[in-house]
Amino acid sequence: MITKEQVIEVLKKIYDPEIPVDIWELGLIYDIDIKGDDVTILMTVTAPNCPIAETLPVDVRNDVSKIEGVGNVVVNLTFDPPWDMSRLSEAAQLELGWM
């Protein structure tokens, strides 16, 4: 059985190439839904015109697919609500020197 914690562990290893913080701590992941061995992730990027908007969801899908026992992985990109800095975790704020 796949757990949310396993998925989060993988997401914490994926970094936005422009910001030295992983996508989980950046608050780019809005939802993780696990049904059986299938995983659906709802995520965003920091701005709609962000150059990684096309590649980052593919990286997320590919990396989460490598978890043992995972079946189908669907990554949906949304801009509602739009990402803003309030979504940064305390760890991300510390890493960026904002705390």
C-alpha positions in Angstrom: 0.0 0.0 0.0 1.4 3.4 -1.0 1.3 6.1 1.6 1.1 9.9 1.3 4.4 10.0 3.3 6.1 8.0 0.6 4.9 10.4 -2.1 6.0 13.4 0.0 9.4 11.9 0.5 9.9 11.8 -3.3 8.5 15.3 -3.8 11.0 16.6 -1.3 13.8 15.5 -3.6 12.4 17.5 -6.6 13.7 21.1 -6.8 12.5 24.1 -8.7 15.6 24.8 -10.8 15.4 28.6 -10.1 14.8 28.4 -6.4 17.0 26.2 -4.1 14.0 24.7 -2.3 12.1 21.5 -3.0 8.6 21.7 -4.5 7.0 20.4 -1.3 8.5 23.1 0.9 7.7 25.7 -1.8 4.0 24.8 -1.4 3.7 23.8 -5.1 1.7 20.7 -4.2 -1.9 21.3 -3.4 -3.2 17.8 -3.1 -2.1 14.1 -3.1 -4.9 11.6 -3.7 -4.1 7.9 -3.4 -6.7 5.3 -4.5 -5.3 1.7 -4.4 -2.0 1.9 -6.2 -2.9 5.0 -8.3 -1.7 8.5 -7.3 -3.1 11.8 -8.4 -1.3 15.0 -7.6 -2.6 18.5 -8.0 0.2 21.1 -8.2 1.1 24.5 -9.4 4.2 26.4 -10.3 5.2 29.8 -9.0 3.8 31.7 -12.1 1.7 30.7 -15.1 4.5 31.8 -17.5 7.1 29.9 -15.5 9.4 28.0 -17.9 9.2 24.8 -15.9 5.4 24.6 -16.2 5.7 22.0 -18.9 8.6 20.0 -17.5 8.1 20.0 -13.8 4.8 18.0 -13.8 6.5 15.4 -16.0 9.4 15.1 -13.5 6.9 14.7 -10.7 5.0 12.0 -12.5 8.2 10.1 -13.4 9.7 10.3 -10.0 6.5 9.3 -8.1 6.1 6.4 -10.6 9.4 4.9 -9.3 7.9 4.3 -5.9 7.5 0.5 -5.5 3.9 -0.5 -5.9 2.7 2.6 -7.6 0.4 2.1 -10.6 -0.8 5.0 -12.6 0.4 8.6 -11.7 -1.6 11.6 -12.9 -0.3 15.1 -12.3 -2.7 17.9 -12.8 -1.4 21.5 -13.1 -3.6 24.3 -11.8 -3.3 28.0 -11.2 -6.4 28.3 -9.0 -5.5 29.4 -6.4 -2.4 31.1 -7.7 0.7 30.3 -5.8 2.1 33.1 -3.6 4.8 33.3 -1.0 2.4 32.5 1.9 2.5 28.9 0.7 6.2 28.6 1.6 6.9 26.4 4.6 9.0 27.7 7.5 11.9 25.5 6.3 11.7 27.2 2.8 11.6 30.6 4.4 14.7 29.8 6.4 16.5 28.4 3.4 15.8 31.5 1.4 16.8 33.8 4.3 13.3 35.3 4.8 13.1 34.4 8.5 
